[in-house]
Amino acid sequence: MKGSLGVSTTYQDLFYRTPLYNGKMSKSIRSILSFNSCQTAERRLKIIEFHTKYGTKATKDAFQISRSTIYRWKKILKKNGGNLDSLIPVSRRPKRIRHMHTPTPIISFIKDLRERYGHLGKEKIKPLLDEYCLKEGISSLSESTIGKVIKRNNLYVKTNRIYHDPTSKRGKNRLNYKSKVKHSPKVNHSGYVEIDTIVRFQDGIKLYMFNAIDIKLKFQFSYGYTTLTSMNALNFFKKLELVYPIQLGIKTVQTDNGLEFLGVFDDYLQTKHIPHLFIYPRCPKINSFVERANRTLQEEFVNGNINLIHEGVSVFNAHLMDYLIWYNTKRIHSALGKVSPIDYLLQVLPQESQMYVTYTNN
């Protein structure tokens, strides 16, 4: 697979060309990111294995599936050299899809209104836009379409919203936030991970990205989903655990107060005895490390590859893995003395590497 950065990479290359490379770990990464995440592919493999053992008639009776379908799946698997990923269903999404095209003068008019009058809502913009379109002799937009234009063109205006000060007495008197983190953490050890979400919209398609960073090591891992749920948060965290390069694992998790970080996600952390710390409400500066990582991720990858979600979130994630390989093994960080996270781990914290015990200098 040709990476977006011009380097030939696959999921198995996450730590390729570094002393952390290990075939067993790479195989686990590839498995969790592809085949094991697709229930349909697992069912197809189960049917193929059943057919090999019991024959066509028994398979047709047991799974209510035609003979031609069984042999078609077996042919695909054989053609791809037994690669299980070939059993993952191919997207049937049309190659040509309809896109909403809005005349530039209308977009400019809505943008001007919101810049002049703040966050003017779609219901208030509607009569003004009707009057403008009538004057210009062009068709107007419905109220719901105006809302879509605002979202798709990101016609939002910065406000002078004041965030809560976690040290203020007023905040202490109103609510008890003794259990909340009130300041950006200062730690000198690995294992402290901040996790946050990034939400992007592209032509009506929603993309939710979970992003995690070890604030000491600067090791970063991200993954995209089409929905924002605690189940997906848990799925992301388990992927993070697989690729996390520290031997002792994740020691502390810090998040905001989003619902996606409650439910099964929080229950799993409690089961693993991993402290789950929440930041003070509406104080993103407390999550400063992951907030900065979010900005870097968007500037260096998301903004230039957001159109990939039209081909499916799996395609987007495949290219994202290429970027993360480069980010963790090649991109230098000033906070680490201008070396990559993996190089820093090998140079400064080799005893903490989970692969260090198997590493040999060959």
SULVEN-V63623 format. One record per residue. SS is DSSP state (H for helix, E for strand, C for the rest). D_LAST is the distance of its C-alpha to the last C-alpha in Angstrom with 1 decimal. Layout:
ss->SS d_last->D_LAST
ss->SS d_last->D_LAST
This chain:
ss->C d_last->26.8
ss->E d_last->27.4
ss->C d_last->27.1
ss->C d_last->30.1
ss->C d_last->28.0
ss->C d_last->27.2
ss->C d_last->23.6
ss->E d_last->23.0
ss->C d_last->22.1
ss->C d_last->22.9
ss->H d_last->23.2
ss->H d_last->19.9
ss->H d_last->18.3
ss->C d_last->19.6
ss->C d_last->16.3
ss->C d_last->14.4
ss->C d_last->12.0
ss->C d_last->11.9
ss->C d_last->9.9
ss->C d_last->13.0
ss->C d_last->12.6
ss->C d_last->13.7
ss->H d_last->15.6
ss->H d_last->18.3
ss->H d_last->19.2
ss->H d_last->19.2
ss->H d_last->21.5
ss->H d_last->23.8
ss->H d_last->24.1
ss->H d_last->25.1
ss->H d_last->27.5
ss->H d_last->29.3
ss->H d_last->29.6
ss->C d_last->31.1
ss->H d_last->32.3
ss->H d_last->33.1
ss->H d_last->35.1
ss->C d_last->37.5
ss->H d_last->40.0
ss->H d_last->41.5
ss->H d_last->38.2
ss->H d_last->37.9
ss->H d_last->41.5
ss->H d_last->41.0
ss->H d_last->38.1
ss->H d_last->40.3
ss->H d_last->43.1
ss->H d_last->41.0
ss->H d_last->39.7
ss->H d_last->43.4
ss->H d_last->44.6
ss->H d_last->42.2
ss->H d_last->43.4
ss->H d_last->47.1
ss->C d_last->48.1
ss->H d_last->49.8
ss->H d_last->53.2
ss->H d_last->51.7
ss->H d_last->49.3
ss->H d_last->52.2
ss->H d_last->54.3
ss->H d_last->51.7
ss->H d_last->50.3
ss->C d_last->53.3
ss->C d_last->51.2
ss->C d_last->52.1
ss->H d_last->50.7
ss->H d_last->49.8
ss->H d_last->47.7
ss->H d_last->45.7
ss->H d_last->44.9
ss->H d_last->44.2
ss->H d_last->41.4
ss->H d_last->40.0
ss->H d_last->40.1
ss->H d_last->38.2
ss->H d_last->35.5
ss->H d_last->35.3
ss->H d_last->35.3
ss->C d_last->32.3
ss->C d_last->30.2
ss->C d_last->30.9
ss->C d_last->29.6
ss->H d_last->31.6
ss->H d_last->31.9
ss->H d_last->34.3
ss->H d_last->36.9
ss->C d_last->37.2
ss->C d_last->40.7
ss->C d_last->40.9
ss->C d_last->42.9
ss->C d_last->46.6
ss->C d_last->47.3
ss->C d_last->49.4
ss->C d_last->47.7
ss->C d_last->50.7
ss->C d_last->51.9
ss->C d_last->54.7
ss->C d_last->54.2
ss->C d_last->56.8
ss->C d_last->57.9
ss->C d_last->60.0
ss->C d_last->62.0
ss->H d_last->60.7
ss->H d_last->64.1
ss->H d_last->64.1
ss->H d_last->60.6
ss->H d_last->61.7
ss->H d_last->64.9
ss->H d_last->63.1
ss->H d_last->60.6
ss->H d_last->63.5
ss->H d_last->65.3
ss->H d_last->62.5
ss->H d_last->61.8
ss->H d_last->65.5
ss->H d_last->66.2
ss->C d_last->63.0
ss->C d_last->61.7
ss->C d_last->64.7
ss->C d_last->64.4
ss->H d_last->64.7
ss->H d_last->68.1
ss->H d_last->69.4
ss->H d_last->67.8
ss->H d_last->69.4
ss->H d_last->73.0
ss->H d_last->72.0
ss->H d_last->69.8
ss->H d_last->72.7
ss->H d_last->75.0
ss->H d_last->72.5
ss->H d_last->71.8
ss->H d_last->75.6
ss->H d_last->76.2
ss->H d_last->73.5
ss->C d_last->74.4
ss->C d_last->71.1
ss->C d_last->70.2
ss->C d_last->69.3
ss->C d_last->66.6
ss->C d_last->67.0
ss->H d_last->66.2
ss->H d_last->63.1
ss->H d_last->61.8
ss->H d_last->62.3
ss->H d_last->60.0
ss->H d_last->57.3
ss->H d_last->57.7
ss->H d_last->57.2
ss->H d_last->54.0
ss->H d_last->52.5
ss->C d_last->53.2
ss->C d_last->52.3
ss->C d_last->55.8
ss->C d_last->55.4
ss->C d_last->56.7
ss->C d_last->55.4
ss->C d_last->57.8
ss->C d_last->58.6
ss->C d_last->57.5
ss->C d_last->57.2
ss->C d_last->54.4
ss->C d_last->55.0
ss->C d_last->54.4
ss->C d_last->52.8
ss->C d_last->54.4
ss->C d_last->57.9
ss->H d_last->60.6
ss->H d_last->62.0
ss->H d_last->58.8
ss->H d_last->58.9
ss->H d_last->62.5
ss->H d_last->62.2
ss->C d_last->59.2
ss->C d_last->57.2
ss->C d_last->53.6
ss->C d_last->52.5
ss->C d_last->49.6
ss->C d_last->48.4
ss->E d_last->45.7
ss->C d_last->47.8
ss->C d_last->45.3
ss->C d_last->41.9
ss->C d_last->39.4
ss->C d_last->37.9
ss->C d_last->34.9
ss->C d_last->32.0
ss->C d_last->29.8
ss->C d_last->27.9
ss->C d_last->29.4
ss->E d_last->32.6
ss->E d_last->32.8
ss->E d_last->35.7
ss->E d_last->36.6
ss->E d_last->39.2
ss->E d_last->40.4
ss->E d_last->41.1
ss->E d_last->44.0
ss->E d_last->44.4
ss->E d_last->47.2
ss->E d_last->47.0
ss->C d_last->50.1
ss->C d_last->51.1
ss->E d_last->47.7
ss->E d_last->46.3
ss->E d_last->42.7
ss->E d_last->41.6
ss->E d_last->38.2
ss->E d_last->36.8
ss->E d_last->34.5
ss->E d_last->32.6
ss->E d_last->30.9
ss->E d_last->29.5
ss->C d_last->31.6
ss->C d_last->29.2
ss->C d_last->25.9
ss->C d_last->27.5
ss->C d_last->25.5
ss->E d_last->27.9
ss->E d_last->28.6
ss->E d_last->31.6
ss->E d_last->33.4
ss->E d_last->36.7
ss->E d_last->39.6
ss->C d_last->43.2
ss->C d_last->44.8
ss->C d_last->44.6
ss->C d_last->44.9
ss->H d_last->43.6
ss->H d_last->42.2
ss->H d_last->40.0
ss->H d_last->39.0
ss->H d_last->37.9
ss->H d_last->36.0
ss->H d_last->34.2
ss->H d_last->33.4
ss->H d_last->31.8
ss->H d_last->29.6
ss->H d_last->28.7
ss->H d_last->27.9
ss->H d_last->25.4
ss->H d_last->23.3
ss->C d_last->24.0
ss->C d_last->20.7
ss->E d_last->22.4
ss->C d_last->22.2
ss->C d_last->25.9
ss->C d_last->27.0
ss->C d_last->29.9
ss->C d_last->32.5
ss->E d_last->35.3
ss->E d_last->36.5
ss->E d_last->39.0
ss->E d_last->41.1
ss->C d_last->44.4
ss->C d_last->47.4
ss->C d_last->47.0
ss->H d_last->48.1
ss->H d_last->44.7
ss->H d_last->43.2
ss->C d_last->45.8
ss->H d_last->46.6
ss->H d_last->43.7
ss->H d_last->41.1
ss->H d_last->42.7
ss->H d_last->43.3
ss->H d_last->39.7
ss->H d_last->38.7
ss->H d_last->41.4
ss->H d_last->40.1
ss->C d_last->36.6
ss->C d_last->38.3
ss->C d_last->36.8
ss->E d_last->39.4
ss->E d_last->40.8
ss->E d_last->42.4
ss->E d_last->44.8
ss->E d_last->45.7
ss->C d_last->49.3
ss->C d_last->51.0
ss->C d_last->51.0
ss->C d_last->48.8
ss->H d_last->45.6
ss->H d_last->44.8
ss->H d_last->43.8
ss->H d_last->41.0
ss->H d_last->40.1
ss->H d_last->36.3
ss->H d_last->36.3
ss->H d_last->39.4
ss->H d_last->37.5
ss->H d_last->34.5
ss->H d_last->37.1
ss->H d_last->38.4
ss->H d_last->35.1
ss->H d_last->34.2
ss->H d_last->37.6
ss->H d_last->37.6
ss->H d_last->34.1
ss->H d_last->34.1
ss->H d_last->37.2
ss->H d_last->39.8
ss->H d_last->38.3
ss->H d_last->37.4
ss->H d_last->40.3
ss->H d_last->41.9
ss->H d_last->39.1
ss->H d_last->41.0
ss->H d_last->43.6
ss->H d_last->41.1
ss->C d_last->40.5
ss->H d_last->38.6
ss->H d_last->35.7
ss->H d_last->35.2
ss->H d_last->35.4
ss->H d_last->32.8
ss->H d_last->30.4
ss->H d_last->30.5
ss->H d_last->30.4
ss->H d_last->27.0
ss->H d_last->25.7
ss->H d_last->27.2
ss->H d_last->25.8
ss->H d_last->22.2
ss->H d_last->23.0
ss->H d_last->24.9
ss->H d_last->22.4
ss->H d_last->19.3
ss->C d_last->21.0
ss->C d_last->24.5
ss->C d_last->25.0
ss->E d_last->27.6
ss->H d_last->29.9
ss->H d_last->30.2
ss->H d_last->26.5
ss->C d_last->26.6
ss->C d_last->25.9
ss->E d_last->22.4
ss->C d_last->21.7
ss->H d_last->22.1
ss->H d_last->18.4
ss->H d_last->17.4
ss->H d_last->20.2
ss->H d_last->19.2
ss->H d_last->15.7
ss->H d_last->17.5
ss->H d_last->20.7
ss->C d_last->20.6
ss->H d_last->17.1
ss->H d_last->19.1
ss->H d_last->21.0
ss->E d_last->18.2
ss->C d_last->18.7
ss->C d_last->15.1
ss->H d_last->13.9
ss->H d_last->14.3
ss->H d_last->11.9
ss->C d_last->9.1
ss->C d_last->5.9
ss->C d_last->3.8
ss->C d_last->0.0
